[in-house]
């Protein structure tokens, strides 16, 4: 049985959090390699005009449904994506896994003070986890960075460079690295460091973080219009009865 559902020709994993963590843990145990990319309505709409990026995302090991619109689209198509999996929450669950299994992690990206504070907070909250190394997003010598990551022995690597830059960086470098799991985490270092606050739990639990962000930043209205356009496009591509 496939763990992938196609939504507007973009792969979306149907695994829930528990199944996803189990699969990722097994991949690490087998010394395999995989990558995680978050997809949401805005990104799926953008991919309709970018075949190169769509192919890159569709080649990912796990494409997580980070957006309530993706869940709604699956329901409209009578699909099997049942649980929203946000990039930052999966990041936290992977930190918990690393803490439990004593896996080594490497963080790359964000401003120097942000990634340093994120590492400080991770070490405080997950005492058994091994932070094998970290670098900010302003590294100029990429070969030196690759050597440093490999020397660290990290099994999990989190890349915070924004999308799609982080996805292209992972694709370009994963073959040179001995890391098992890569996750592009966008602004998650800002959240873990405390630099940026997430939406209140009431919004997160109901999948309406987009509404909180819109209320906080009305200028996001143009970006948020991707959701109704996305759902209309999904409706328009449903098979005729």
PEZIJO-V353342 format. One record per residue. N is the residue number from 1. OMEGA is omega in whole degrees, 0 to 359 (* if undefined). D_FIRST is the distance of its C-alpha to the first C-alpha in Angstrom with 2 decimals. Layout:
n->[N;N]
omega->[OMEGA;OMEGA]
d_first->[D_FIRST;D_FIRST]
This chain:
n->[1;2;3;4;5;6;7;8;9;10;11;12;13;14;15;16;17;18;19;20;21;22;23;24;25;26;27;28;29;30;31;32;33;34;35;36;37;38;39;40;41;42;43;44;45;46;47;48;49;50;51;52;53;54;55;56;57;58;59;60;61;62;63;64;65;66;67;68;69;70;71;72;73;74;75;76;77;78;79;80;81;82;83;84;85;86;87;88;89;90;91;92;93;94;95;96;97;98;99;100;101;102;103;104;105;106;107;108;109;110;111;112;113;114;115;116;117;118;119;120;121;122;123;124;125;126;127;128;129;130;131;132;133;134;135;136;137;138;139;140;141;142;143;144;145;146;147;148;149;150;151;152;153;154;155;156;157;158;159;160;161;162;163;164;165;166;167;168;169;170;171;172;173;174;175;176;177;178;179;180;181;182;183;184;185;186;187;188;189;190;191;192;193;194;195;196;197;198;199;200;201;202;203;204;205;206;207;208;209;210;211;212;213;214;215;216;217;218;219;220;221;222;223;224;225;226;227;228;229;230;231;232;233;234;235;236;237;238;239;240;241]
omega->[182;176;183;172;178;174;187;176;176;179;175;179;178;180;172;183;184;180;181;179;178;180;180;179;179;179;177;181;180;185;175;180;179;179;184;178;177;176;178;183;181;181;180;177;180;182;179;181;184;183;180;180;178;179;179;181;180;178;181;179;180;175;190;181;183;181;182;179;178;177;179;180;178;179;179;181;184;180;187;173;188;186;175;180;182;180;183;179;176;175;180;180;176;173;178;177;180;178;181;186;183;174;178;179;175;179;179;175;178;179;183;183;180;181;178;179;177;179;179;181;178;179;179;187;183;189;180;180;181;173;185;179;174;176;177;186;184;179;180;182;183;178;177;179;179;180;180;180;180;180;182;183;182;176;179;179;180;185;183;182;186;181;10;183;182;179;178;179;180;181;182;190;187;179;180;189;180;178;179;186;175;172;170;190;175;182;185;178;178;180;182;180;183;180;180;179;177;174;177;184;181;178;181;184;180;179;182;175;179;180;178;180;179;178;180;182;180;180;179;187;181;178;183;178;178;183;179;178;179;182;177;179;177;178;182;181;178;180;177;180;*]
d_first->[0.00;3.80;6.56;9.00;11.00;14.06;17.34;20.35;18.59;17.99;14.75;14.29;12.14;10.76;11.56;14.82;17.80;17.33;13.76;14.96;18.13;16.53;14.40;17.63;19.76;17.81;18.16;21.86;22.31;21.01;23.39;20.78;21.19;19.35;20.51;20.02;21.17;21.81;21.61;23.66;25.15;28.16;26.25;23.89;27.08;28.79;26.02;26.72;30.02;28.98;26.75;27.40;26.22;23.18;22.17;22.89;20.80;17.80;18.10;17.93;15.53;15.33;16.68;17.59;18.63;22.31;23.97;24.12;24.14;20.55;19.59;21.93;20.51;16.99;18.75;20.76;17.77;16.19;13.34;11.58;13.70;15.86;17.85;20.26;20.37;23.73;24.68;27.67;25.98;23.26;26.23;27.95;25.03;24.83;28.60;28.18;25.71;28.25;31.03;29.40;28.46;31.48;29.53;31.70;31.29;33.00;33.78;34.85;36.20;38.31;42.08;43.72;44.77;41.39;39.30;42.08;42.07;38.28;38.56;41.42;39.47;36.39;38.70;40.36;37.24;35.23;37.88;35.66;33.77;35.26;35.99;36.43;37.76;37.90;39.43;40.17;39.10;42.40;42.05;43.79;43.29;39.60;40.14;41.79;38.89;36.36;38.64;39.02;35.28;34.78;37.84;36.54;33.63;31.40;27.72;26.93;28.60;29.05;30.50;32.44;33.82;32.54;29.98;29.62;32.13;30.10;26.99;29.25;30.96;27.80;26.67;30.21;30.66;27.46;28.18;31.60;30.49;29.36;27.60;24.03;22.90;24.49;24.46;26.58;28.17;30.69;33.45;32.05;34.92;37.29;35.68;35.60;39.18;40.36;41.56;39.45;38.73;35.46;35.56;36.59;33.97;34.49;33.25;30.33;29.10;29.25;27.67;31.10;31.99;32.50;35.29;36.90;36.93;38.40;41.06;41.87;41.91;42.74;42.79;38.96;39.09;38.38;35.21;34.09;34.52;31.26;29.43;30.96;30.78;27.07;26.40;28.71;26.92;23.54;25.37;26.89;23.69;22.10;21.86;25.11;25.12]
